[in-house]
Amino acid sequence: MSALVKCIGECRQCAGLFRLGRDVEAALIMVDVFDEAQRLLASAPQDVQLTWAQVLTQMLASQERQDWLGLADFMEYELIDLLESAQG
């Protein structure tokens, strides 16, 4: 299994946990997801890295507001799209 496929799977798993209200468990997985996403996007073009910084900022703001559904949406849609576009 490639690192990208694994990271995308973890994004979906984490988003699902946030949607179920299991925010503590999801937050622990989220740290690993963000580390892996950072590693995968480190060699991406500058515009992708800028988008990653913006998405990360929005996700952290959602976490701070305890907007778990918003955070789940960012992880499952924006982050996965970004990861796929950077690899394709």
N, C-alpha and C positions, 0 to 999 in steps of 0.2 A: 504494500500500500504506500503510495507516495505521500510525502509530507503535506502536499496541498490537499489531497483527498482526506487525510486524517484531520487536518485543521478545519476543513469545511464540515466534517462530521461532528467535530467538537463544538463548532459554532451552533449547529442545529440542536445538539444535545443541551447546550447551555441555554439557548433561547427557550427551549421547551421547559427547562427547569424554572426559568424566570416566569414563564406563563402559568406555571403551576403554583407559584408563590413560594417556591423553594429557593429564595434569594441567597441565603447563606451558602448553600451547596453550589449554586450557580456561580456565585462570586468567586469561589475558590477555583472553579474550572476556568472562569473568565480570565484570570491572571495568566494561566498557561496558554490560553487561546491568544491573548494579546502578545505574549512573548513570541509565540510561533508566527503570528501574523507579521510582527516586526521583522523577524528573521527572513520570512519569505518575501517581504516587500523591500528589504534593504537594498537590493540591487535593481529594483524597478525604476522606470523613468521618473524624472523629477516631478512631473504632473501627478503621477500615481502616488508618489510619496507625500505630496502636498494634500491630495485627497484623503490619504490615510490619516494624516495629522488632523484634518477637519472632522473626519468620522470618529476618530478616537476621542477628540474633544467633546463631540456631541454625545457619545456613549458615556463618558465619564460624568457629564452634566446630568444625563438621565439617571445614572446611578446615584448621584448626589441628591437628586430630587425624589429618589425612590420610585421612579417611574419605570417599573419593571417591564411593563408591556412595551413601552417605547424602546427600552434597551434591548429587549428581545427582538423587536422589529429591526433595529439597527444591525444587530448581530446576524440575523437570519437573512436579511436582504442586502443592505448596503455593504457590509463587510464581505459577505460571500461573493457578491458581484465584483467588488474590488479585487479580491484574491484571484478570481477567475480571469478578470481582464488583464491582470499583471502577468499571469502565466501564459496567456493565449496570445 
